[in-house]
Structure formats: C-alpha cells, structure tokens
Amino acid sequence: MTSPSSSPPRRLGEFALIAKLFAPLSANDPGAFALTDDAAIVGLPDGHDLVVTKDMLVEGVHFLRDDPPDFVAKKALRVNLSDLAAKGATPKNYLLGLSLAPWIADDWLARFAAGLADDQKRFAVTLSGGDTTATTGPLTLSVTAFGTVPSGRMVRRKGARPRDAVFVSGSIGDAGAGLAVLKGEGVGLSDFDRSALISRYQLPEPRVALGRALLGLASSALDVSDGLLADLDHIANVSGVRIAVDAVKIPVSSATRALWGHGQETVLRAATAGDDYEIAFTAAASARARIAELSRTSGVAITEIGRVEAGGGAHLLDERGKPIAVPRAGFTHF
C-alpha cells in the first residue's frame, strides 16, 4: 500500500506479468496455448454439457485490502467453483480478469498467483486465459469458470416441487460472522472461534464432490452466496412455490453463537448474512435416507431445514410455525 506522496509500488509490465506469473498456471491445458493467443479451446467429453459461471469480487465488498493475497485468489476461484458445485458440474478450467489498483505490487501478485496454483492442484482446474487492466479504483477480480455435467442433468434453480424437503450443507452464518470479527466485533472471543470464523469468510469451501453426488437426487439447488433466505427465495420464485424454513433447524455453528448469542436474532442474522457458499437444495421427501447416507459418506453435514409448499417466496418460521419478520433477506449490490 502506498501513500499519495510515496513512489508507486514495483510492478511488472502487463505482458511480463502474464508470462511470468500466469502463463505457468495454464501449463496443463493445451487449449490455452500458454496464454499467447487471443482465445482458448475448451474440449468436452462425449455426452456432456458445458456449464459456465462468472463471479466478480471487489475490494471492500467481497474481501478486505489486508486479506492475504493467496486467500483473495483462492476465494475468487472458489466462489465460482461453488456455483459449479451447486449445478452438479465437475470443474474444468477458468478465465481470470484483473483490474489492478494502484497499491498492488509485484510481491502481492506473486502471492496471488501462488494461491491460484495451490487451488488448481486441489480442485483439478487450470487457467485458460483472461485479461489484465489497471484502475484508479478498488482492486477488482473476475473469474469465469467452466465445468462439465452429463447432458441434460444439470441441477437448476427451477425444479422445486410441493412436498419436497429443503436441505442445506454445512453451517450458515460463519462467513458473515468472520467478516464481523475482522471489522472489530468479538472482543473476548476465543482464538479458536475467531480463527474458524475468519477462515470461513476468507476461504470458502466449494462442495464440489457433494454437488456431483446430488445429481439425480436434488430437484433444485444453488449455492448460498447472498444469504440463505435470499437464495432460497430465488428457488421459490423461479419454481413457482413457497419455501417454509424452520428457524430452529438452521445449522448455526457454536463459533457463530459464541459471537452473536443463542437467540432468534442470531439465527436471523446468520440466515441473511451471505458468503457461506454452502449448497441449499430441495429433494423429494422419499430421498431423506439417501441424503442422510450421502452426508455420512461425504463427511459433509446436511441438515433438513424446511419444506416446499404451494404458494410463493421463502419464509422463515418460528417454533410455532409463525412467520418471523425479515427486514432484509440477504445481500444485494444495488
């Protein structure tokens, strides 16, 4: 970071930056041509569809300037892999767009590229191209991710049916709680809980294997990015159904409760915080046993939190089945 009176940070030129830091990330993809061409070739296995998703991350909105550069890189990639996971797709490759702020220096970019390299190995994906620009505004990252799914089997938002059950993976609210900690909440919170919450905000865990296993089980699905209630409302609206969510069943971690408490307000805050990148999905009630077995074998907690009914929208209910007022269902940019 530099002050207005200091010299600008050291940074490689655009093409040297690509050649040194990002071309090596494309080495496993012959169709990327070592990032020396204007476009790449994406091949598809027979009998598969290409699934494409895109998310942008902006400094101060999706990550903080002081977040470790490798974590920023991993989050940019993982939030896109999370979208693919919710569709039941297997990630394949991605495009990267960078709009670099004035404070970004070569050492920051080197750590950023190292973070991408780590996650490429972990998730078996490769960089196939992208673009770099400079901006006088905040650092902005854009990733377009590609995956494959057997033809005609992608799990869509549209598909929830009355009498389906509603499920969510993992726990809800940890990322929002982690951001709150980074912004100064949580004086007296244990180091263990503090670290766990911050990690959930900075390093989301895309449920790729779980998403593939939901093919043929889930009637609809998406990843929880804007907030559990807001995202379930998307499913409800496009499916033409009502989704009833039981507040007491929403999985809220002990760390989040240590920060925010144990009351209804904590559940409401968790369910509207966003950035969880868990999979929320609906499935036939008859699939409960198979989903429980999937949770056991995958090691990922899956909680039944509600049901699909005739009507419209997603609604949070208390233990008596009465609606809970929700001032804001989740995060919106506008």
BELSULDA-V401915 format. One record per pair of residues at least 12 apart in sequence whose ideal C-beta (glycine too) atoms are under 8 Angstrom apart, sorted by the first residue. I is the first residue (numbers start at 1). J is the second residue. D is the distance in Angstrom with one decimal. If there is no record, write none. Layout:
i=[I/I]
j=[J/J]
d=[D/D]
This chain:
i=[1/1/2/2/8/9/9/9/9/9/9/10/10/11/11/11/11/11/12/12/14/17/17/18/18/19/21/21/21/21/22/22/22/22/22/23/23/24/24/25/25/25/25/25/25/26/26/26/26/27/28/28/29/29/29/29/31/31/32/32/32/32/32/35/35/35/39/40/40/40/40/42/42/42/42/44/45/47/47/48/48/48/48/49/49/49/49/49/49/50/50/50/51/51/51/51/51/51/51/51/52/52/52/53/53/53/53/53/53/53/54/54/54/54/54/55/55/55/55/55/55/55/56/56/56/56/57/57/57/57/57/57/57/58/58/58/58/59/59/59/59/60/61/62/62/62/63/63/64/65/65/67/68/68/68/69/69/69/69/69/70/70/70/70/70/71/71/71/72/72/72/73/73/73/73/73/73/74/74/74/74/74/75/75/75/76/76/76/77/77/77/77/77/77/77/78/78/78/78/78/78/79/79/79/79/79/80/80/80/80/81/81/81/81/81/82/82/82/82/82/82/82/83/83/84/84/84/84/84/85/85/85/85/85/85/85/85/86/86/86/86/86/86/86/86/87/87/87/87/87/87/87/88/88/88/88/88/88/88/88/88/88/89/89/89/89/89/89/90/90/90/90/90/91/91/91/91/91/91/91/92/92/92/92/92/93/93/93/93/93/93/94/94/94/94/94/94/94/94/95/95/95/95/95/95/95/96/96/96/96/96/96/96/97/97/97/97/97/97/97/97/97/98/98/98/98/98/98/98/99/99/99/99/99/99/99/99/99/100/100/100/100/100/101/101/101/101/101/102/102/103/104/123/123/125/128/149/150/153/153/155/155/155/155/155/155/155/156/156/157/157/157/157/157/157/157/158/158/158/158/159/159/159/159/159/160/160/160/160/160/160/160/160/160/161/161/161/161/161/161/162/162/162/162/163/163/163/163/163/164/164/164/164/164/164/164/165/165/165/165/165/165/165/165/165/165/166/166/166/166/166/166/166/166/166/166/166/166/167/167/167/167/167/167/167/167/167/168/168/168/168/168/168/168/168/168/168/168/169/169/169/169/169/169/169/169/169/170/170/170/170/170/170/170/171/171/171/171/171/171/171/172/172/172/172/172/172/172/172/172/172/173/173/173/173/173/173/173/173/173/173/174/174/174/174/174/174/174/174/175/175/175/175/175/175/175/175/175/176/176/176/176/176/176/176/177/177/177/177/177/177/177/177/177/178/178/178/178/178/178/179/179/179/180/180/181/181/181/181/182/182/185/186/189/189/190/192/193/193/193/193/196/196/197/197/197/200/201/204/204/204/205/206/206/207/207/207/207/207/209/210/210/210/210/210/211/213/213/214/214/214/214/217/217/217/217/217/218/218/218/219/219/219/219/220/220/220/220/221/221/221/221/221/222/222/222/222/222/223/223/223/223/224/224/224/224/224/224/225/225/225/225/226/226/226/226/227/227/227/227/227/227/227/228/228/228/228/228/228/228/228/229/229/229/229/229/229/229/229/230/230/230/230/230/230/230/231/231/232/232/232/233/233/233/235/235/235/236/236/236/236/237/237/239/240/241/241/241/241/241/242/242/242/242/242/242/242/242/243/243/243/243/243/243/243/243/244/244/244/244/244/244/245/245/245/245/245/245/245/246/246/246/246/247/247/247/247/247/247/247/247/247/248/248/248/249/249/249/249/250/250/250/250/250/251/251/251/252/252/252/256/264/264/268/268/268/271/272/272/272/272/272/273/273/274/274/275/282/288/291/314]
j=[65/103/102/103/102/102/103/104/105/106/108/105/106/100/104/105/106/109/106/109/132/109/132/35/132/35/109/110/112/113/35/96/113/127/130/35/36/113/117/113/116/117/120/126/127/126/127/128/129/126/120/126/93/126/127/128/43/128/93/126/127/128/129/127/129/130/129/93/95/128/129/92/93/128/146/148/148/150/151/148/149/150/151/148/149/150/151/152/154/146/147/148/84/87/89/146/147/148/149/154/144/145/146/80/83/84/87/144/145/147/80/142/143/144/145/76/79/80/83/142/143/225/140/141/142/143/72/75/76/79/140/141/142/138/139/140/141/101/138/139/140/138/333/75/79/275/75/202/182/103/139/202/111/115/202/108/109/111/112/115/111/112/114/115/118/115/202/203/112/115/141/112/113/114/115/116/119/115/116/118/119/203/202/203/204/96/141/143/94/116/119/123/125/143/145/119/203/204/205/206/277/143/204/206/225/277/94/143/144/145/123/125/145/206/208/204/206/207/223/225/277/279/145/223/145/147/206/208/211/206/207/208/210/211/212/223/279/155/207/211/221/222/223/279/281/147/149/154/155/156/211/221/149/153/154/155/211/212/214/215/218/221/147/148/149/154/211/212/147/148/149/208/212/123/124/125/145/146/147/208/125/126/146/147/148/125/126/127/128/145/146/125/126/127/128/143/144/145/146/127/128/129/130/143/144/145/116/127/129/130/141/142/143/130/131/132/133/140/141/142/143/144/130/131/132/133/140/141/142/132/133/134/135/137/139/140/141/142/132/133/134/135/139/135/136/137/138/139/134/136/139/139/206/208/145/146/215/215/215/216/211/214/215/218/220/221/281/220/221/220/221/222/234/235/238/239/220/235/238/239/218/219/220/239/282/219/220/235/236/239/241/243/282/308/219/239/241/282/284/308/241/308/309/310/284/285/307/308/309/219/282/283/284/285/307/308/282/283/284/285/287/288/304/306/307/308/232/243/244/245/280/281/282/304/305/306/307/308/280/281/282/283/291/302/303/304/305/224/228/250/251/278/279/280/281/302/303/305/207/210/278/279/280/300/301/302/303/205/207/251/276/278/300/301/251/252/253/256/276/278/301/224/228/250/251/252/270/271/273/276/278/252/253/256/260/266/269/270/271/273/276/196/197/200/201/253/255/256/276/197/200/201/204/273/274/275/276/277/201/269/270/273/274/275/276/197/200/201/255/256/259/260/270/273/197/198/199/200/201/202/201/273/275/259/260/194/197/198/259/198/201/259/259/258/259/258/255/254/255/258/259/253/255/255/256/259/276/275/275/276/277/277/223/277/223/277/278/279/300/298/279/294/298/300/302/279/294/298/279/281/283/294/283/287/290/291/294/281/282/283/281/282/283/284/235/239/281/282/235/279/280/281/282/234/235/279/280/281/277/278/279/280/274/276/277/278/279/280/274/275/276/277/274/330/331/332/271/272/273/274/329/330/331/245/250/270/271/272/276/280/330/245/271/272/314/316/326/329/330/272/274/314/329/330/331/332/280/330/245/280/314/313/314/329/280/282/314/308/312/313/314/312/313/308/312/308/309/310/311/312/308/309/310/311/312/313/314/315/282/306/307/308/309/313/314/315/306/307/308/309/315/317/271/305/306/314/315/316/317/305/306/317/319/264/267/268/271/316/317/318/319/324/267/318/319/303/304/305/306/267/270/271/303/305/301/303/305/266/267/270/270/318/324/316/324/326/316/326/328/329/330/331/330/331/330/331/331/308/304/304/329]
d=[7.0/4.5/7.0/5.6/6.5/7.8/6.5/6.7/3.2/7.5/7.9/5.6/5.2/7.6/6.8/5.9/5.5/7.3/5.7/7.6/5.5/6.7/6.5/5.7/6.8/7.8/5.9/6.4/8.0/4.1/6.3/7.1/6.3/6.4/7.3/4.6/7.7/8.0/7.6/6.7/5.7/6.1/6.3/6.9/4.0/6.1/4.7/6.3/7.5/7.6/7.8/4.5/5.7/4.3/7.3/5.3/6.5/6.6/7.6/7.1/6.8/4.4/6.1/7.6/6.1/7.9/7.0/7.8/7.9/4.2/4.7/7.2/6.6/6.9/5.9/6.2/6.2/6.3/5.4/4.3/6.4/6.0/6.0/7.0/5.5/7.6/5.2/7.1/6.4/6.1/7.6/6.4/5.9/5.3/4.1/7.1/4.5/6.8/5.4/5.9/6.7/7.4/5.7/5.6/3.9/6.0/7.8/7.3/5.3/7.9/7.1/6.9/7.0/4.4/7.4/7.7/4.9/5.1/6.8/7.7/6.1/7.9/6.5/6.7/4.6/8.0/7.6/6.8/5.1/7.2/7.3/4.5/7.8/5.7/7.6/5.2/7.8/6.7/3.8/4.2/7.1/5.5/7.8/7.3/7.9/7.8/6.1/7.3/6.2/7.5/7.6/5.7/7.1/8.0/7.5/4.9/7.5/3.9/4.3/6.6/5.1/6.6/5.6/3.0/7.0/6.6/4.5/5.8/6.4/7.2/7.3/4.5/7.2/7.9/3.5/4.7/7.5/4.9/7.4/7.1/5.0/5.9/6.4/6.6/6.3/7.8/4.5/5.2/6.6/6.4/5.3/7.7/7.5/5.9/7.5/6.9/7.3/5.1/7.4/5.0/7.0/7.8/6.3/7.8/6.8/6.1/6.5/4.7/7.4/3.7/5.9/7.3/6.2/4.0/6.1/6.4/4.0/7.1/4.3/7.4/4.2/8.0/7.1/5.7/5.8/4.0/7.6/7.2/7.3/4.9/4.9/4.6/6.9/3.5/7.8/6.7/6.4/6.9/7.8/5.7/4.8/5.1/4.2/5.1/7.6/7.3/6.5/4.9/5.5/7.6/6.8/7.3/5.5/6.6/6.1/4.7/5.2/5.7/5.8/4.2/7.6/7.6/3.3/6.2/4.4/6.7/7.1/7.8/5.4/5.4/7.1/7.5/6.4/5.6/7.0/4.8/6.3/7.6/4.7/6.4/6.4/7.9/5.0/5.4/5.8/5.8/5.0/7.0/4.4/7.7/5.3/5.9/7.8/6.3/6.7/5.5/6.3/4.4/6.6/7.7/6.0/5.2/4.8/6.9/4.3/8.0/7.7/6.1/7.8/3.7/7.6/7.4/5.8/5.4/5.0/7.7/7.9/8.0/7.0/3.5/7.4/7.8/7.2/7.4/4.8/7.2/7.8/6.2/7.9/7.9/4.8/7.1/4.5/7.8/7.1/4.1/7.7/7.8/6.8/7.2/5.3/6.8/6.5/6.1/7.8/6.8/5.8/4.2/7.8/6.6/7.9/6.3/7.4/6.6/7.5/7.7/7.4/7.3/5.5/7.4/7.7/6.2/6.7/5.0/6.8/4.5/7.3/6.3/7.9/5.6/7.5/5.4/5.7/5.1/4.9/7.1/6.4/7.9/4.5/5.2/7.9/4.4/3.9/6.2/7.3/5.7/4.3/5.3/7.0/4.0/5.2/7.0/4.2/4.9/5.9/7.5/7.0/7.5/7.8/6.2/6.0/5.5/5.6/5.1/7.7/6.2/7.4/6.7/8.0/5.6/4.2/6.1/5.9/6.8/7.1/4.1/6.9/6.1/7.5/5.0/7.8/6.5/5.4/7.5/5.8/7.5/7.0/5.9/8.0/6.7/7.3/7.7/5.4/7.0/5.5/4.0/6.1/6.4/7.2/5.5/7.4/6.6/6.3/5.4/6.5/5.4/6.7/7.0/6.6/7.6/6.9/5.7/7.1/4.7/7.6/7.4/5.8/5.6/5.4/6.0/4.5/4.8/7.9/5.3/6.7/5.4/7.9/7.5/7.5/7.1/7.1/4.3/6.6/6.0/4.7/6.3/4.3/7.3/7.8/7.6/7.3/6.9/5.2/5.6/6.0/6.2/5.1/6.1/7.9/5.6/6.7/5.4/7.3/4.7/7.7/7.8/6.7/2.5/7.0/5.3/7.1/7.3/5.6/3.8/7.6/5.5/6.7/5.5/6.8/7.9/4.8/4.4/6.8/6.8/7.2/3.7/5.3/7.5/7.6/7.0/6.8/2.5/6.2/6.2/7.8/4.7/7.7/7.9/7.0/4.4/5.0/6.5/7.4/7.2/3.8/4.5/7.0/5.1/3.2/7.1/5.0/7.9/7.1/6.8/8.0/5.7/5.3/5.8/6.8/6.2/6.9/6.5/5.1/6.1/5.8/7.1/7.8/7.6/4.0/5.1/7.0/7.6/4.8/5.3/6.8/6.7/7.6/6.3/7.0/7.4/3.8/6.9/7.8/6.3/7.9/7.9/6.7/5.0/6.2/6.3/6.2/7.4/5.5/5.2/7.9/6.1/5.5/6.6/7.2/6.2/7.9/7.8/5.4/5.5/6.3/6.6/7.4/4.2/6.7/5.3/7.7/5.0/5.8/6.7/5.1/6.0/6.4/4.9/8.0/5.8/6.9/3.8/7.5/6.4/6.4/7.5/6.1/7.8/5.5/6.9/5.8/7.6/7.4/4.4/6.4/4.8/7.4/5.3/6.1/6.7/7.5/6.3/5.0/4.1/4.8/7.0/6.6/4.4/6.0/4.3/6.1/2.5/5.9/7.6/6.9/7.7/4.6/7.4/7.1/6.3/7.5/6.8/5.1/5.7/5.4/6.0/6.1/4.4/6.1/7.0/7.4/7.9/4.1/2.6/7.2/7.8/5.8/6.8/6.5/5.8/4.0/5.8/4.0/5.9/7.4/6.8/7.6/8.0/6.3/5.3/4.9/6.9/6.9/7.8/7.2/5.1/6.7/6.8/6.8/7.2/7.2/4.5/6.4/3.1/5.5/6.1/7.8/6.8/7.7/6.1/7.7/5.7/7.6/7.4/4.3/7.0/5.0/5.5/7.9/5.9/5.5/5.7/7.5/5.5/4.1/6.3/6.7/5.2/6.6/6.1/5.5/5.7/7.7/6.4/4.9/7.4/7.5/5.4/6.4/5.8/7.5/6.0/7.6/7.7/5.3/6.4/6.8/4.5/7.0/5.5/6.7/5.6/7.6/5.6/6.6/4.6/7.7/6.5/6.0/4.9/5.9/7.0/6.9/7.1/6.6/6.7/6.5/6.8/5.9/5.9/5.2/8.0/7.9/7.8/5.5/4.2/7.8/5.6/7.0/7.9/7.3]
